[in-house]
């Protein structure tokens, strides 16, 4: 079943025991993938539900199709912790790459921010593009959830959102050229007596890094400055490194007998 094509849908497409496919989805399944009547695929709803479905022609038109729901699909491909990636907008189309990689690695939410050194000020069309990329990456990596992509806001506004979160939330600010503990050590050895963490925010800066004022503001908001190692990563590489460390720490800890 894991090799079946995955298709993300909106809640409004679910109609009792069938899935109403859009014209674009019908075309993709029948013309691009060459699926025929009776072929099976997996549909994913926004909140993690999944079903095995069978492709059937719609009654209204021979050119459109529906998905007949056969049975629920229960899989465990998500990380045991919610991860928010707060990322300063990189230059050019750099966030396209970040969104794709972050979705594959299991991020829950991507929060683009405009920092003091941010050069890009994206158009509304960019947000739609990032959400499409997240959806495609979700289907490709066989995840259950499509990560949410928030509208870009200022760094200070994003920090205010973090302050309102519960105590079981941990927040890390990735920095360079500062004497800070490695992110991995913080993930594997949390302070004794700390409340178990159920969600994490990882903040990644722009080209040139965070300014001193931004680092101070983040610390005041409860962020722990951390290092990603001795090398300086590009703005589009640092999120990949940080999320890989989080995913490895979480999956190794939750499956202690699993061989790598």
MIDOSE-1310 file (N, C-alpha, C; in nm, 2 decimals, decimal comma, always signed):
residues 260
xxxx	+0,08/-0,12/+0,00/+0,00/+0,00/+0,00/+0,09/+0,13/+0,00; +0,21/+0,12/+0,06/+0,29/+0,23/+0,06/+0,33/+0,28/-0,07; +0,33/+0,20/-0,18/+0,37/+0,24/-0,31/+0,26/+0,31/-0,39; +0,14/+0,31/-0,34/+0,03/+0,37/-0,41/+0,04/+0,52/-0,42
xxxx	-0,01/+0,58/-0,52/-0,01/+0,73/-0,54/-0,09/+0,79/-0,42; -0,03/+0,90/-0,37/-0,10/+0,98/-0,27/-0,15/+1,11/-0,32; -0,27/+1,15/-0,27/-0,33/+1,27/-0,32/-0,39/+1,35/-0,20; -0,35/+1,47/-0,18/-0,40/+1,55/-0,07/-0,53/+1,62/-0,12
xxxx	-0,63/+1,63/-0,03/-0,76/+1,68/-0,07/-0,80/+1,78/+0,04; -0,90/+1,86/+0,01/-0,97/+1,95/+0,11/-1,08/+1,88/+0,18; -1,11/+1,92/+0,30/-1,22/+1,86/+0,37/-1,35/+1,86/+0,29; -1,37/+1,97/+0,22/-1,50/+1,98/+0,14/-1,51/+1,88/+0,03
xxxx	-1,41/+1,81/-0,01/-1,42/+1,71/-0,11/-1,47/+1,58/-0,06; -1,48/+1,56/+0,07/-1,52/+1,43/+0,12/-1,68/+1,44/+0,13; -1,74/+1,34/+0,06/-1,88/+1,34/+0,05/-1,93/+1,19/+0,08; -1,96/+1,17/+0,21/-2,00/+1,04/+0,26/-1,89/+0,93/+0,22
xxxx	-1,92/+0,84/+0,13/-1,83/+0,73/+0,10/-1,75/+0,76/-0,02; -1,74/+0,88/-0,07/-1,66/+0,91/-0,19/-1,59/+1,04/-0,18; -1,49/+1,06/-0,26/-1,41/+1,18/-0,27/-1,44/+1,25/-0,41; -1,48/+1,37/-0,40/-1,51/+1,45/-0,52/-1,37/+1,51/-0,57
xxxx	-1,32/+1,46/-0,68/-1,20/+1,51/-0,73/-1,21/+1,63/-0,82; -1,12/+1,72/-0,81/-1,12/+1,84/-0,89/-1,08/+1,80/-1,04; -1,10/+1,89/-1,13/-1,07/+1,87/-1,27/-0,92/+1,85/-1,28; -0,84/+1,92/-1,21/-0,69/+1,91/-1,21/-0,65/+1,77/-1,16
xxxx	-0,72/+1,73/-1,05/-0,68/+1,60/-0,99/-0,73/+1,48/-1,08; -0,84/+1,50/-1,14/-0,89/+1,39/-1,24/-0,79/+1,38/-1,35; -0,75/+1,49/-1,40/-0,65/+1,49/-1,51/-0,52/+1,43/-1,47; -0,48/+1,46/-1,35/-0,35/+1,41/-1,30/-0,35/+1,26/-1,29
xxxx	-0,46/+1,21/-1,23/-0,47/+1,06/-1,20/-0,49/+0,98/-1,33; -0,58/+1,03/-1,42/-0,62/+0,95/-1,54/-0,53/+0,98/-1,66; -0,48/+1,10/-1,67/-0,40/+1,13/-1,79/-0,25/+1,12/-1,77; -0,21/+1,18/-1,65/-0,06/+1,19/-1,62/-0,02/+1,05/-1,57
xxxx	-0,09/+1,00/-1,47/-0,05/+0,87/-1,40/-0,10/+0,75/-1,48; -0,20/+0,77/-1,57/-0,26/+0,67/-1,65/-0,34/+0,57/-1,56; -0,40/+0,61/-1,45/-0,48/+0,52/-1,37/-0,61/+0,50/-1,44; -0,67/+0,38/-1,43/-0,79/+0,34/-1,49/-0,90/+0,31/-1,39
xxxx	-1,02/+0,30/-1,43/-1,13/+0,26/-1,34/-1,09/+0,14/-1,26; -1,11/+0,15/-1,13/-1,08/+0,04/-1,04/-0,94/+0,04/-0,98; -0,85/+0,13/-1,04/-0,72/+0,14/-0,98/-0,73/+0,21/-0,84; -0,64/+0,18/-0,75/-0,64/+0,23/-0,62/-0,54/+0,34/-0,59
xxxx	-0,57/+0,43/-0,50/-0,48/+0,53/-0,46/-0,51/+0,57/-0,32; -0,43/+0,66/-0,25/-0,45/+0,70/-0,12/-0,48/+0,85/-0,11; -0,59/+0,88/-0,04/-0,62/+1,03/-0,03/-0,59/+1,07/+0,12; -0,54/+1,19/+0,13/-0,50/+1,25/+0,26/-0,58/+1,38/+0,28
xxxx	-0,65/+1,38/+0,40/-0,72/+1,50/+0,43/-0,63/+1,59/+0,52; -0,66/+1,72/+0,53/-0,57/+1,82/+0,60/-0,53/+1,78/+0,74; -0,62/+1,71/+0,81/-0,59/+1,68/+0,96/-0,54/+1,54/+0,98; -0,48/+1,48/+0,88/-0,41/+1,36/+0,91/-0,49/+1,23/+0,87
xxxx	-0,62/+1,24/+0,84/-0,70/+1,12/+0,80/-0,65/+1,07/+0,67; -0,65/+0,94/+0,65/-0,62/+0,89/+0,52/-0,71/+0,77/+0,48; -0,74/+0,76/+0,35/-0,82/+0,65/+0,31/-0,76/+0,58/+0,18; -0,79/+0,45/+0,17/-0,76/+0,38/+0,05/-0,89/+0,41/-0,04
xxxx	-0,87/+0,45/-0,16/-0,98/+0,49/-0,25/-0,96/+0,42/-0,39; -1,07/+0,40/-0,45/-1,07/+0,34/-0,59/-1,12/+0,44/-0,69; -1,05/+0,45/-0,80/-1,09/+0,55/-0,90/-1,22/+0,50/-0,98; -1,32/+0,59/-0,98/-1,44/+0,56/-1,05/-1,49/+0,68/-1,13
xxxx	-1,55/+0,65/-1,25/-1,60/+0,77/-1,33/-1,71/+0,84/-1,26; -1,72/+0,97/-1,27/-1,83/+1,05/-1,21/-1,95/+1,03/-1,30; -2,07/+1,04/-1,25/-2,19/+1,03/-1,33/-2,21/+1,15/-1,42; -2,16/+1,27/-1,37/-2,19/+1,39/-1,44/-2,11/+1,40/-1,57
xxxx	-2,00/+1,34/-1,58/-1,92/+1,35/-1,70/-1,82/+1,24/-1,71; -1,80/+1,19/-1,83/-1,70/+1,08/-1,86/-1,56/+1,13/-1,85; -1,54/+1,26/-1,84/-1,41/+1,32/-1,83/-1,36/+1,34/-1,69; -1,45/+1,33/-1,59/-1,42/+1,35/-1,45/-1,43/+1,22/-1,38
xxxx	-1,37/+1,22/-1,26/-1,36/+1,10/-1,18/-1,39/+1,13/-1,03; -1,42/+1,03/-0,96/-1,43/+1,03/-0,82/-1,35/+0,93/-0,75; -1,33/+0,94/-0,62/-1,26/+0,83/-0,55/-1,36/+0,76/-0,45; -1,38/+0,64/-0,47/-1,47/+0,56/-0,39/-1,39/+0,51/-0,27
xxxx	-1,43/+0,56/-0,14/-1,36/+0,52/-0,02/-1,38/+0,38/+0,01; -1,27/+0,30/+0,03/-1,27/+0,16/+0,06/-1,25/+0,13/+0,21; -1,15/+0,20/+0,26/-1,11/+0,17/+0,41/-1,02/+0,28/+0,45; -1,02/+0,30/+0,59/-0,92/+0,40/+0,64/-0,78/+0,34/+0,63
xxxx	-0,68/+0,43/+0,62/-0,54/+0,40/+0,62/-0,48/+0,46/+0,74; -0,41/+0,37/+0,82/-0,35/+0,42/+0,94/-0,20/+0,39/+0,93; -0,12/+0,50/+0,92/+0,02/+0,49/+0,91/+0,09/+0,57/+1,02; +0,22/+0,54/+1,04/+0,30/+0,62/+1,14/+0,42/+0,67/+1,07
xxxx	+0,40/+0,78/+1,00/+0,51/+0,84/+0,93/+0,55/+0,98/+0,99; +0,47/+1,02/+1,09/+0,49/+1,16/+1,14/+0,59/+1,15/+1,26; +0,66/+1,25/+1,29/+0,74/+1,26/+1,41/+0,66/+1,27/+1,53; +0,71/+1,23/+1,65/+0,63/+1,23/+1,77/+0,63/+1,37/+1,84
xxxx	+0,67/+1,47/+1,77/+0,67/+1,61/+1,82/+0,64/+1,71/+1,71; +0,57/+1,81/+1,75/+0,54/+1,92/+1,65/+0,66/+2,01/+1,63; +0,70/+2,04/+1,51/+0,81/+2,13/+1,48/+0,77/+2,25/+1,40; +0,80/+2,37/+1,45/+0,78/+2,49/+1,37/+0,92/+2,54/+1,33
xxxx	+0,93/+2,56/+1,20/+1,05/+2,62/+1,15/+1,03/+2,77/+1,12; +1,09/+2,86/+1,21/+1,08/+3,00/+1,19/+1,21/+3,04/+1,10; +1,19/+3,08/+0,98/+1,30/+3,10/+0,89/+1,29/+3,24/+0,83; +1,41/+3,31/+0,84/+1,42/+3,44/+0,77/+1,42/+3,41/+0,62
xxxx	+1,35/+3,49/+0,55/+1,33/+3,47/+0,41/+1,47/+3,48/+0,34; +1,51/+3,37/+0,27/+1,64/+3,38/+0,20/+1,62/+3,45/+0,06; +1,73/+3,49/+0,00/+1,71/+3,56/-0,13/+1,67/+3,47/-0,24; +1,62/+3,53/-0,35/+1,57/+3,46/-0,46/+1,46/+3,36/-0,43
xxxx	+1,47/+3,24/-0,49/+1,37/+3,14/-0,47/+1,42/+3,04/-0,36; +1,50/+3,08/-0,27/+1,56/+2,99/-0,17/+1,46/+2,93/-0,08; +1,35/+2,99/-0,05/+1,25/+2,93/+0,03/+1,18/+2,82/-0,03; +1,17/+2,81/-0,16/+1,11/+2,70/-0,23/+1,19/+2,57/-0,19
xxxx	+1,32/+2,58/-0,19/+1,40/+2,46/-0,15/+1,38/+2,43/-0,01; +1,38/+2,53/+0,08/+1,36/+2,51/+0,22/+1,23/+2,44/+0,25; +1,12/+2,49/+0,19/+0,99/+2,43/+0,21/+0,98/+2,28/+0,17; +1,04/+2,25/+0,06/+1,04/+2,12/+0,01/+1,12/+2,02/+0,10
xxxx	+1,23/+2,06/+0,14/+1,32/+1,98/+0,23/+1,25/+1,97/+0,37; +1,20/+2,08/+0,42/+1,14/+2,08/+0,55/+1,02/+1,99/+0,56; +0,94/+1,99/+0,45/+0,82/+1,91/+0,45/+0,86/+1,76/+0,45; +0,96/+1,73/+0,37/+1,01/+1,59/+0,37/+1,06/+1,54/+0,50
xxxx	+1,12/+1,63/+0,58/+1,18/+1,60/+0,70/+1,09/+1,59/+0,82; +0,96/+1,63/+0,80/+0,86/+1,62/+0,90/+0,82/+1,74/+0,97; +0,85/+1,86/+0,92/+0,81/+1,99/+0,99/+0,66/+2,00/+0,99; +0,61/+2,06/+1,10/+0,46/+2,08/+1,11/+0,42/+2,21/+1,06
xxxx	+0,50/+2,32/+1,08/+0,46/+2,45/+1,04/+0,59/+2,53/+1,00; +0,58/+2,61/+0,89/+0,69/+2,69/+0,85/+0,64/+2,84/+0,86; +0,71/+2,91/+0,94/+0,68/+3,05/+0,96/+0,79/+3,14/+0,90; +0,77/+3,19/+0,78/+0,86/+3,29/+0,72/+0,86/+3,42/+0,79
xxxx	+0,98/+3,47/+0,82/+0,99/+3,60/+0,88/+1,08/+3,70/+0,81; +1,05/+3,83/+0,82/+1,13/+3,93/+0,76/+1,22/+3,99/+0,87; +1,35/+3,96/+0,86/+1,45/+4,01/+0,96/+1,52/+4,13/+0,92; +1,61/+4,18/+1,00/+1,67/+4,31/+0,97/+1,76/+4,30/+0,84
xxxx	+1,81/+4,18/+0,81/+1,89/+4,16/+0,70/+1,82/+4,09/+0,58; +1,69/+4,07/+0,59/+1,62/+4,01/+0,48/+1,61/+4,10/+0,36; +1,64/+4,04/+0,24/+1,64/+4,11/+0,12/+1,51/+4,09/+0,04; +1,44/+3,98/+0,07/+1,32/+3,95/-0,01/+1,20/+3,99/+0,05
xxxx	+1,11/+4,05/-0,02/+0,97/+4,08/+0,02/+0,87/+4,02/-0,07; +0,83/+3,90/-0,04/+0,75/+3,82/-0,14/+0,61/+3,87/-0,17; +0,57/+3,84/-0,29/+0,43/+3,87/-0,33/+0,33/+3,76/-0,27; +0,20/+3,79/-0,27/+0,11/+3,69/-0,22/+0,11/+3,56/-0,30
xxxx	+0,15/+3,57/-0,43/+0,16/+3,45/-0,51/+0,27/+3,35/-0,46; +0,37/+3,41/-0,40/+0,47/+3,32/-0,34/+0,42/+3,23/-0,24; +0,33/+3,28/-0,15/+0,27/+3,20/-0,05/+0,19/+3,08/-0,11; +0,12/+3,10/-0,21/+0,04/+2,99/-0,28/+0,14/+2,89/-0,34
xxxx	+0,25/+2,94/-0,39/+0,35/+2,85/-0,45/+0,41/+2,76/-0,34; +0,45/+2,82/-0,22/+0,51/+2,75/-0,11/+0,41/+2,64/-0,06; +0,28/+2,67/-0,06/+0,19/+2,57/-0,01/+0,17/+2,46/-0,11; +0,18/+2,49/-0,24/+0,18/+2,38/-0,34/+0,30/+2,29/-0,33
xxxx	+0,42/+2,35/-0,30/+0,54/+2,27/-0,29/+0,53/+2,18/-0,16; +0,47/+2,24/-0,05/+0,46/+2,16/+0,07/+0,37/+2,04/+0,04; +0,26/+2,06/-0,03/+0,17/+1,95/-0,06/+0,23/+1,84/-0,15; +0,31/+1,88/-0,25/+0,38/+1,79/-0,33/+0,48/+1,71/-0,25
xxxx	+0,55/+1,77/-0,16/+0,65/+1,71/-0,08/+0,59/+1,61/+0,02; +0,47/+1,64/+0,07/+0,40/+1,56/+0,16/+0,36/+1,43/+0,09; +0,31/+1,44/-0,03/+0,27/+1,32/-0,11/+0,39/+1,24/-0,14; +0,50/+1,30/-0,18/+0,62/+1,23/-0,22/+0,68/+1,15/-0,11
xxxx	+0,68/+1,21/+0,01/+0,75/+1,15/+0,13/+0,66/+1,06/+0,21; +0,54/+1,04/+0,16/+0,44/+0,95/+0,23/+0,41/+1,00/+0,37; +0,40/+1,13/+0,39/+0,35/+1,18/+0,52/+0,20/+1,18/+0,53; +0,15/+1,20/+0,65/+0,01/+1,21/+0,68/-0,04/+1,35/+0,68
xxxx	+0,04/+1,45/+0,71/+0,00/+1,59/+0,73/+0,07/+1,68/+0,63; +0,00/+1,77/+0,57/+0,06/+1,87/+0,49/+0,10/+1,99/+0,59; +0,23/+2,02/+0,59/+0,27/+2,13/+0,68/+0,20/+2,26/+0,65; +0,17/+2,34/+0,75/+0,11/+2,47/+0,72/+0,22/+2,57/+0,69
xxxx	+0,19/+2,66/+0,60/+0,28/+2,77/+0,57/+0,22/+2,90/+0,61; +0,27/+2,97/+0,70/+0,21/+3,10/+0,75/+0,25/+3,21/+0,66; +0,18/+3,32/+0,67/+0,21/+3,44/+0,59/+0,34/+3,51/+0,65; +0,43/+3,56/+0,57/+0,55/+3,62/+0,63/+0,51/+3,74/+0,72
xxxx	+0,58/+3,75/+0,83/+0,56/+3,86/+0,93/+0,70/+3,91/+0,97; +0,70/+4,02/+1,05/+0,83/+4,06/+1,10/+0,88/+3,97/+1,21; +1,01/+3,97/+1,23/+1,07/+3,89/+1,33/+1,01/+3,91/+1,47; +0,99/+4,04/+1,50/+0,93/+4,07/+1,63/+0,79/+4,01/+1,65
xxxx	+0,71/+4,02/+1,54/+0,57/+3,96/+1,55/+0,57/+3,81/+1,56; +0,67/+3,75/+1,50/+0,68/+3,60/+1,51/+0,73/+3,57/+1,65; +0,81/+3,65/+1,72/+0,86/+3,62/+1,85/+0,74/+3,63/+1,95; +0,65/+3,73/+1,93/+0,53/+3,75/+2,01/+0,44/+3,63/+2,01
xxxx	+0,43/+3,57/+1,89/+0,36/+3,44/+1,88/+0,41/+3,33/+1,96; +0,55/+3,32/+1,97/+0,61/+3,22/+2,04/+0,59/+3,24/+2,19; +0,59/+3,36/+2,24/+0,58/+3,39/+2,38/+0,44/+3,34/+2,44; +0,34/+3,33/+2,35/+0,21/+3,29/+2,39/+0,20/+3,14/+2,40
xxxx	+0,30/+3,06/+2,36/+0,29/+2,92/+2,36/+0,31/+2,86/+2,50; +0,26/+2,73/+2,52/+0,26/+2,67/+2,65/+0,40/+2,63/+2,70; +0,41/+2,59/+2,83/+0,54/+2,57/+2,89/+0,61/+2,44/+2,83; +0,53/+2,35/+2,77/+0,59/+2,23/+2,71/+0,66/+2,26/+2,58
xxxx	+0,67/+2,38/+2,54/+0,73/+2,42/+2,41/+0,87/+2,46/+2,43; +0,96/+2,42/+2,34/+1,10/+2,46/+2,35/+1,13/+2,54/+2,22; +1,21/+2,64/+2,24/+1,25/+2,73/+2,12/+1,40/+2,74/+2,12; +1,45/+2,72/+2,00/+1,60/+2,73/+1,98/+1,63/+2,83/+1,86
xxxx	+1,73/+2,92/+1,89/+1,77/+3,01/+1,79/+1,91/+2,97/+1,74; +1,92/+2,94/+1,61/+2,05/+2,89/+1,56/+2,13/+3,01/+1,53; +2,25/+3,02/+1,58/+2,34/+3,13/+1,57/+2,48/+3,08/+1,53; +2,56/+3,18/+1,48/+2,70/+3,15/+1,44/+2,79/+3,24/+1,52
xxxx	+2,92/+3,20/+1,54/+3,02/+3,28/+1,60/+2,99/+3,32/+1,74; +2,90/+3,24/+1,81/+2,88/+3,26/+1,95/+2,90/+3,14/+2,03; +2,94/+3,15/+2,15/+2,97/+3,03/+2,23/+2,84/+2,97/+2,28; +2,78/+2,89/+2,20/+2,65/+2,83/+2,24/+2,65/+2,68/+2,23
xxxx	+2,57/+2,61/+2,31/+2,57/+2,46/+2,30/+2,52/+2,41/+2,17; +2,56/+2,29/+2,13/+2,52/+2,23/+2,00/+2,37/+2,20/+2,02; +2,29/+2,22/+1,91/+2,15/+2,18/+1,91/+2,13/+2,04/+1,95; +2,21/+1,95/+1,90/+2,19/+1,81/+1,93/+2,20/+1,78/+2,08
xxxx	+2,30/+1,84/+2,14/+2,31/+1,82/+2,29/+2,19/+1,87/+2,36; +2,13/+1,98/+2,32/+2,01/+2,03/+2,38/+1,89/+1,94/+2,36; +1,89/+1,87/+2,24/+1,78/+1,78/+2,21/+1,78/+1,65/+2,29; +1,91/+1,60/+2,31/+1,93/+1,47/+2,37/+1,94/+1,48/+2,53
xxxx	+1,98/+1,60/+2,58/+1,99/+1,62/+2,72/+1,92/+1,74/+2,77; +1,79/+1,74/+2,78/+1,72/+1,86/+2,83/+1,75/+1,88/+2,97; +1,73/+2,00/+3,03/+1,75/+2,03/+3,17/+1,67/+1,94/+3,26; +1,74/+1,89/+3,37/+1,67/+1,80/+3,46/+1,55/+1,88/+3,52
xxxx	+1,44/+1,80/+3,54/+1,32/+1,86/+3,60/+1,24/+1,94/+3,50; +1,28/+1,95/+3,37/+1,20/+2,03/+3,28/+1,07/+1,95/+3,24; +0,97/+2,03/+3,20/+0,85/+1,97/+3,15/+0,87/+1,90/+3,02; +0,82/+1,78/+3,00/+0,84/+1,71/+2,87/+0,80/+1,80/+2,75
xxxx	+0,89/+1,81/+2,65/+0,86/+1,89/+2,54/+0,77/+1,82/+2,44; +0,66/+1,89/+2,40/+0,57/+1,84/+2,30/+0,58/+1,91/+2,17; +0,64/+2,03/+2,17/+0,66/+2,10/+2,04/+0,79/+2,18/+2,05; +0,85/+2,21/+1,93/+0,98/+2,27/+1,92/+0,97/+2,38/+1,81
xxxx	+1,03/+2,49/+1,83/+1,05/+2,59/+1,73/+1,20/+2,61/+1,70; +1,24/+2,60/+1,58/+1,38/+2,62/+1,54/+1,38/+2,75/+1,45; +1,46/+2,85/+1,49/+1,47/+2,97/+1,42/+1,60/+2,98/+1,34; +1,59/+3,00/+1,21/+1,71/+3,01/+1,13/+1,72/+3,15/+1,07
xxxx	+1,83/+3,21/+1,07/+1,85/+3,35/+1,02/+1,87/+3,36/+0,87; +1,89/+3,48/+0,82/+1,91/+3,51/+0,68/+2,06/+3,50/+0,65; +2,09/+3,53/+0,52/+2,23/+3,55/+0,48/+2,29/+3,65/+0,57; +2,40/+3,62/+0,63/+2,47/+3,71/+0,73/+2,43/+3,69/+0,87
xxxx	+2,32/+3,61/+0,89/+2,29/+3,57/+1,03/+2,20/+3,68/+1,10; +2,16/+3,65/+1,22/+2,08/+3,74/+1,30/+2,17/+3,86/+1,35; +2,11/+3,97/+1,37/+2,18/+4,08/+1,42/+2,19/+4,07/+1,57; +2,28/+4,14/+1,64/+2,29/+4,13/+1,78/+2,16/+4,17/+1,85
xxxx	+2,09/+4,27/+1,80/+1,96/+4,31/+1,86/+1,86/+4,19/+1,85; +1,85/+4,13/+1,73/+1,76/+4,02/+1,72/+1,79/+3,90/+1,81; +1,92/+3,87/+1,83/+1,95/+3,76/+1,92/+1,90/+3,80/+2,06; +1,93/+3,92/+2,10/+1,88/+3,97/+2,24/+1,73/+3,96/+2,25
xxxx	+1,66/+4,00/+2,15/+1,51/+3,99/+2,15/+1,46/+3,85/+2,16; +1,53/+3,76/+2,09/+1,49/+3,62/+2,09/+1,51/+3,56/+2,23; +1,63/+3,59/+2,29/+1,65/+3,54/+2,42/+1,55/+3,59/+2,52; +1,51/+3,72/+2,51/+1,41/+3,77/+2,60/+1,28/+3,70/+2,58
xxxx	+1,25/+3,65/+2,46/+1,13/+3,58/+2,43/+1,13/+3,43/+2,47; +1,25/+3,39/+2,52/+1,26/+3,25/+2,57/+1,33/+3,15/+2,48; +1,40/+3,20/+2,38/+1,48/+3,12/+2,29/+1,61/+3,09/+2,35; +1,66/+2,96/+2,33/+1,79/+2,92/+2,36/+1,88/+2,93/+2,24
xxxx	+1,99/+3,01/+2,24/+2,08/+3,01/+2,13/+2,16/+2,88/+2,12; +2,17/+2,83/+2,00/+2,23/+2,70/+1,98/+2,32/+2,71/+1,86; +2,42/+2,62/+1,85/+2,51/+2,61/+1,73/+2,47/+2,48/+1,65; +2,50/+2,49/+1,52/+2,48/+2,38/+1,43/+2,61/+2,31/+1,40
xxxx	+2,72/+2,35/+1,47/+2,85/+2,30/+1,44/+2,95/+2,40/+1,41; +3,07/+2,36/+1,37/+3,18/+2,45/+1,35/+3,19/+2,52/+1,21; +3,10/+2,47/+1,12/+3,10/+2,53/+0,99/+2,99/+2,63/+0,97; +3,00/+2,72/+0,88/+2,90/+2,82/+0,85/+2,82/+2,77/+0,73
xxxx	+2,69/+2,75/+0,75/+2,60/+2,70/+0,65/+2,53/+2,81/+0,57; +2,49/+2,78/+0,45/+2,41/+2,87/+0,37/+2,27/+2,88/+0,44; +2,20/+2,99/+0,40/+2,07/+3,01/+0,46/+1,97/+2,90/+0,43; +1,99/+2,84/+0,31/+1,90/+2,73/+0,27/+1,95/+2,59/+0,31
xxxx	+2,07/+2,59/+0,36/+2,13/+2,46/+0,41/+2,10/+2,44/+0,56; +2,11/+2,55/+0,64/+2,10/+2,55/+0,78/+1,96/+2,48/+0,82; +1,85/+2,51/+0,76/+1,72/+2,45/+0,80/+1,73/+2,30/+0,78; +1,79/+2,25/+0,68/+1,81/+2,11/+0,65/+1,89/+2,04/+0,76
xxxx	+2,00/+2,11/+0,80/+2,08/+2,05/+0,91/+2,01/+2,04/+1,04; +1,94/+2,15/+1,08/+1,87/+2,16/+1,20/+1,76/+2,06/+1,21; +1,68/+2,05/+1,11/+1,56/+1,96/+1,11/+1,61/+1,82/+1,10; +1,72/+1,79/+1,04/+1,77/+1,65/+1,03/+1,81/+1,61/+1,17
xxxx	+1,87/+1,70/+1,25/+1,91/+1,67/+1,39/+1,78/+1,64/+1,47; +1,68/+1,73/+1,46/+1,56/+1,71/+1,54/+1,49/+1,57/+1,50; +1,48/+1,54/+1,37/+1,42/+1,42/+1,33/+1,50/+1,30/+1,38; +1,63/+1,30/+1,37/+1,71/+1,19/+1,41/+1,70/+1,17/+1,56
xxxx	+1,70/+1,28/+1,64/+1,69/+1,27/+1,78/+1,56/+1,21/+1,82; +1,45/+1,26/+1,76/+1,32/+1,21/+1,80/+1,29/+1,07/+1,76; +1,33/+1,03/+1,64/+1,30/+0,90/+1,59/+1,39/+0,79/+1,65; +1,51/+0,83/+1,68/+1,60/+0,74/+1,75/+1,56/+0,71/+1,89
xxxx	+1,51/+0,82/+1,96/+1,47/+0,81/+2,10/+1,34/+0,73/+2,11; +1,25/+0,75/+2,01/+1,12/+0,68/+2,01/+1,13/+0,53/+1,97; +1,24/+0,50/+1,90/+1,26/+0,36/+1,85/+1,40/+0,32/+1,89; +1,43/+0,30/+2,02/+1,56/+0,27/+2,07/+1,63/+0,14/+2,02
xxxx	+1,54/+0,05/+1,97/+1,60/-0,08/+1,92/+1,62/-0,08/+1,77; +1,58/+0,03/+1,71/+1,59/+0,04/+1,56/+1,73/+0,06/+1,52; +1,78/-0,02/+1,42/+1,91/-0,01/+1,37/+1,92/+0,09/+1,26; +2,02/+0,17/+1,26/+2,04/+0,28/+1,16/+2,13/+0,23/+1,05
